[in-house]
Amino acid sequence: MPDPLYQVEKVCPICEQKFKLTKTRGQAIAVSTDTDFCTHFKDLNPSYYTIWVCPHCGFAAHEERFFTLLESARQKLKKFLEGREVNLDLSGVRSWDQAVTAYKLAIFYASMVHLPASHIASLELRLAWLYREKGMAAEETAMMKRAVEGYKEAYMREQTPIGNLTEVTLTYLIGELLRRIGHYDESLTYLSRVVGNPQAKNEKRVLEMARDAWQEVRDLKKAAEAPANGAE
């Protein structure tokens, strides 16, 4: 059976030095998917390797953004990283800790050059999923709070589809993340928009998930209000 990992050589767009990075080959085996689209894999988690990190200057970005920076952003990062020797080699098999480091770096640089809110939010959400993998609930929630704010900004300012997020899916994801962090009233607002969107009938799975989440939030709100009502 072929090794699921292989190395390729790239040239960093910031420091212009050659380096090797590790990519995954083949189809990873998914075991389950959570209601916020977090996928759990049987063996290798490919999301560990989607952030490319230059071992020389430390620049990090999602593989789809590594070579697509505007020249102004590239120059800003070049000036910031000029002369730095970080010696951070994340090639080869990545540990969980190394994956977290890679995502933190990617978020830092993406924020520095003001990449779209949706892109930064996607990085933050994937970092939240890494924390979920280790059962680190407080860290997961903190990162989901950041992600949902980014997605809300994208909802207001960016044109859909955003990657694989249609307007319906983006609206649902915001509502689901709000549900997960306990912002129930706001969650209902977004989930209701999905249920009431005529386009949602074209995305039946998302529509069903939105209806389930909407009902769950309604039940949670009733349960939370019940003790107060009983005390009156």
C-alpha positions as CSV (number, residue, x, y, z in Angstrom):
1,M,0.0,0.0,0.0
2,P,1.5,3.4,-1.0
3,D,2.5,5.9,1.7
4,P,-0.4,8.3,2.2
5,L,2.1,11.1,2.6
6,Y,4.6,12.5,0.0
7,Q,6.9,15.5,-0.2
8,V,7.1,18.2,-2.8
9,E,9.5,21.1,-3.2
10,K,8.2,24.7,-3.3
11,V,9.7,28.2,-3.3
12,C,8.5,30.4,-0.5
13,P,6.8,33.6,-2.0
14,I,8.1,35.6,1.0
15,C,11.8,34.7,1.6
16,E,12.2,33.0,-1.9
17,Q,14.0,30.0,-0.4
18,K,13.3,26.4,-1.5
19,F,11.7,24.1,1.0
20,K,10.0,20.7,1.2
21,L,6.4,20.2,2.4
22,T,4.3,17.2,3.0
23,K,1.0,16.5,1.2
24,T,-1.5,13.7,1.4
25,R,-2.4,11.4,-1.4
26,G,-5.5,9.3,-2.0
27,Q,-8.9,9.6,-0.3
28,A,-9.0,9.8,3.5
29,I,-11.5,7.5,5.1
30,A,-14.2,9.5,6.9
31,V,-15.9,8.0,9.9
32,S,-18.5,10.7,10.8
33,T,-19.3,14.3,10.2
34,D,-20.6,16.7,12.9
35,T,-23.4,19.2,12.4
36,D,-20.9,22.0,11.8
37,F,-19.3,19.9,9.0
38,C,-16.3,18.8,11.1
39,T,-15.3,15.4,9.6
40,H,-13.7,12.7,11.7
41,F,-11.3,10.4,9.9
42,K,-10.3,6.7,10.5
43,D,-6.6,7.1,10.3
44,L,-4.9,10.2,8.7
45,N,-6.6,13.6,9.1
46,P,-5.8,15.5,5.9
47,S,-6.5,18.8,7.5
48,Y,-3.2,18.4,9.5
49,Y,-1.4,19.1,6.2
50,T,-3.5,21.8,4.4
51,I,-1.5,24.6,6.0
52,W,1.9,25.1,4.3
53,V,4.7,26.5,6.4
54,C,8.0,27.8,5.2
55,P,10.7,26.4,7.6
56,H,13.0,29.3,6.8
57,C,11.0,32.5,7.5
58,G,7.9,31.0,9.1
59,F,5.3,32.2,6.6
60,A,2.2,30.0,6.8
61,A,-1.0,29.9,4.7
62,H,-3.6,27.5,3.5
63,E,-2.4,25.7,0.4
64,E,-5.0,27.5,-1.7
65,R,-3.7,30.9,-0.5
66,F,0.1,30.3,-0.3
67,F,0.9,31.6,-3.7
68,T,-2.1,34.0,-4.3
69,L,-1.2,36.9,-2.1
70,L,-1.6,40.4,-3.6
71,E,1.8,42.1,-4.1
72,S,1.0,44.6,-1.4
73,A,0.4,41.8,1.1
74,R,3.5,39.9,0.0
75,Q,5.6,43.0,0.5
76,K,4.1,43.6,3.9
77,L,4.9,40.1,5.0
78,K,8.3,40.3,3.4
79,K,9.2,43.4,5.5
80,F,7.8,41.8,8.6
81,L,9.7,38.5,8.2
82,E,12.9,39.9,6.7
83,G,16.0,38.6,8.3
84,R,14.2,36.2,10.6
85,E,15.4,32.6,10.9
86,V,12.7,30.5,12.6
87,N,13.9,27.0,11.7
88,L,10.4,25.6,12.1
89,D,10.3,22.4,10.1
90,L,6.8,21.0,9.9
91,S,7.4,18.6,7.1
92,G,7.0,14.8,7.5
93,V,4.4,13.3,9.8
94,R,2.6,16.1,11.6
95,S,1.6,15.7,15.3
96,W,-1.5,17.3,16.6
97,D,0.6,20.0,18.3
98,Q,2.3,20.8,15.0
99,A,-1.0,21.1,13.2
100,V,-2.3,23.5,15.8
101,T,0.9,25.6,15.4
102,A,0.4,25.6,11.7
103,Y,-3.1,26.9,11.9
104,K,-2.2,29.6,14.5
105,L,0.5,30.9,12.2
106,A,-1.9,30.8,9.2
107,I,-4.5,32.8,11.1
108,F,-1.9,35.3,12.3
109,Y,-0.6,36.0,8.8
110,A,-4.0,36.0,7.1
111,S,-5.2,38.6,9.7
112,M,-2.1,40.7,9.2
113,V,-2.8,41.1,5.5
114,H,-6.5,41.3,5.9
115,L,-7.6,38.3,3.9
116,P,-11.4,37.9,3.5
117,A,-13.3,37.3,6.8
118,S,-14.6,34.0,5.4
119,H,-11.1,32.7,4.9
120,I,-9.9,33.6,8.3
121,A,-13.1,32.2,9.8
122,S,-12.6,28.9,8.0
123,L,-9.1,28.6,9.5
124,E,-10.5,29.4,13.0
125,L,-13.2,26.9,12.7
126,R,-10.7,24.2,11.6
127,L,-8.6,25.0,14.6
128,A,-11.7,24.7,16.8
129,W,-12.1,21.2,15.3
130,L,-8.6,20.3,16.3
131,Y,-9.4,21.3,19.8
132,R,-12.6,19.2,19.7
133,E,-10.4,16.2,18.7
134,K,-8.6,16.5,22.0
135,G,-11.8,17.3,24.1
136,M,-10.5,20.9,24.8
137,A,-14.0,22.4,25.2
138,A,-13.0,25.9,26.4
139,E,-10.4,26.4,23.6
140,E,-12.9,25.0,21.0
141,T,-15.6,27.4,22.1
142,A,-13.3,30.4,22.1
143,M,-12.2,29.6,18.5
144,M,-15.8,29.0,17.4
145,K,-16.8,32.4,18.8
146,R,-14.1,34.0,16.6
147,A,-15.1,31.9,13.6
148,V,-18.8,32.8,13.8
149,E,-18.0,36.5,14.0
150,G,-16.0,36.2,10.8
151,Y,-18.7,34.2,9.0
152,K,-21.3,36.9,10.1
153,E,-19.1,39.6,8.5
154,A,-18.8,37.4,5.4
155,Y,-22.5,37.0,5.3
156,M,-23.0,40.8,5.2
157,R,-20.1,41.7,2.9
158,E,-19.0,38.8,0.7
159,Q,-20.7,37.4,-2.3
160,T,-21.7,33.8,-2.2
161,P,-20.8,31.1,-3.0
162,I,-17.7,31.4,-0.9
163,G,-15.7,28.3,-1.7
164,N,-18.2,25.5,-1.2
165,L,-20.5,27.6,1.0
166,T,-23.7,28.7,-0.7
167,E,-25.8,31.4,0.9
168,V,-28.0,28.6,2.4
169,T,-25.1,26.7,3.8
170,L,-23.3,29.8,5.2
171,T,-26.5,30.9,6.9
172,Y,-27.0,27.4,8.4
173,L,-23.4,27.2,9.6
174,I,-23.7,30.6,11.4
175,G,-26.8,29.4,13.1
176,E,-25.3,26.1,14.1
177,L,-22.1,27.7,15.5
178,L,-24.3,30.2,17.4
179,R,-26.2,27.2,18.8
180,R,-23.0,25.5,19.8
181,I,-21.7,28.5,21.8
182,G,-25.1,29.1,23.5
183,H,-26.3,32.2,21.6
184,Y,-29.8,30.7,21.2
185,D,-31.8,33.7,20.2
186,E,-29.4,34.8,17.5
187,S,-29.1,31.2,16.4
188,L,-32.8,31.0,15.8
189,T,-32.7,34.1,13.6
190,Y,-30.2,32.5,11.2
191,L,-31.7,29.0,11.3
192,S,-35.2,30.5,10.5
193,R,-33.7,32.3,7.5
194,V,-32.6,28.9,6.2
195,V,-36.0,27.3,6.8
196,G,-37.7,30.2,5.1
197,N,-35.3,30.5,2.1
198,P,-36.9,29.1,-1.1
199,Q,-33.4,28.1,-2.3
200,A,-33.0,25.7,0.7
201,K,-35.2,23.1,-1.1
202,N,-32.3,22.6,-3.4
203,E,-30.0,21.7,-0.5
204,K,-32.2,19.1,1.3
205,R,-29.6,17.9,3.7
206,V,-28.7,21.4,4.9
207,L,-32.4,22.2,5.2
208,E,-33.0,19.1,7.3
209,M,-30.1,19.9,9.5
210,A,-31.4,23.5,9.9
211,R,-34.8,22.2,11.0
212,D,-33.3,19.8,13.5
213,A,-31.0,22.5,14.9
214,W,-34.0,25.0,15.1
215,Q,-36.0,22.5,17.0
216,E,-33.2,21.7,19.3
217,V,-32.6,25.4,20.1
218,R,-36.4,25.8,20.8
219,D,-36.3,22.8,23.2
220,L,-33.2,24.2,24.9
221,K,-34.8,27.6,25.4
222,K,-38.0,26.0,26.8
223,A,-35.9,23.9,29.2
224,A,-33.9,26.9,30.3
225,E,-37.1,29.0,31.0
226,A,-39.0,26.2,32.8
227,P,-37.3,26.6,36.2
228,A,-37.9,30.3,36.2
229,N,-41.6,29.8,35.2
230,G,-42.0,27.2,37.9
231,A,-40.6,29.5,40.5
232,E,-43.2,32.2,39.9
